[in-house]
Amino acid sequence: MDSSLGRVAKAEQTRDVVPAAGVQPLTGGMRAMLYIASGLVFIVGIQLFIGSEYTDRYFAWTVKPSLTAAFLGGAYWASFSLEWLAARQAAWARARVAVPAVLTFTTLTLVATLLHLDKFHLNSPNPETALAAWAWIAVYAGVPGAMSLLLLRQLRAPGGDPPRRLPLPRLVQGGLAVTGLALIGLGVALFVAPTALLGGWPWALTPLTARAVAAWLLGLGIAIAHSAWEADWQRVQPGMMGLAVFGALQIVSLLRYPDAVRWNSPAAWLYVVGIVVALVMGGYGLWAARRA
């Protein structure tokens, strides 16, 4: 009896890292990259979501208003849940929803950093402030290239995709596709022409914070549209987790800093609807995947 229980426990421990025969596995390099990236974004989430009012000292650049810092911190923690859950998958098909989104976000954040390098605390007299800025530069200079190389190795790994056993309902798939494309369009516009669109955001942004927000909108939009393409509950579970966490934390951010929002603007109410939809859609996706 004890021996049988031991075998079951061992099987449970290895279930997430050993795919079925013939299925393309998540490579060790990509798994490690996802774990490392999840740890990095978790730390940044602490700086921004918990320390929203102290970015002048504990973050790479000063983020104002505090609502913007909380927004970014919530997005980082949503990315943590996405990447952590993806890293635990055995098959590449059930983890890959995280990779194009993370690669897009990190690349665009590197571009935004280089475009606004004068805003960073690289020469701060406070050692912890300067360290935060230089660590930021190091991470975003290294992660996109490293993930791109690991992605090339991942795509050459032997094996194929497992069959789609738990397909998404067509209505859910269509809703994900429309939502993802809308976020991608908004993210592109805000990143390319931040100054022209600053007045259309629910609260005040600078060109740098606008591009930082846009990078997250693009990453999130790609993850959602990718989930629609995968069209299987088992494959999209990491994406649904990230979406639910994103929606929940953005609601908390609004409750913390309601005075920063232009409530007389239609954009504010569209934003509220959007984050509620994110929470509901992600929560439903998690529930449906567990139930299936």
Secondary structure, DSSP 8 states (H G I E B T S, - for coil): -HHHHHHHHHHHHHTTT---TTB-B--HHHHHHHHHHHHHHHHHHIIIIISTT-HHHHSSB---SHHHHHHHHHHHHHHHHHHHHHHT-SBGGGTGGGHHHHHHHHHHHHHHHHHTGGGB-TT-SSHHHHHHHHHHHHHHHHHHHHHHHHHHHHHTSS-B-----SB--HHHHHHHHHHHHHHHHHHHHHHH-HHHHGGGSSS---HHHHHHHHHHHHHHHHHHHHHHHH-BHHHHHHHHHHHHHHHHHHHHHHHH-GGGS-TTSHHHHHHHHHHHHHHHHHHHHHHHHHH-
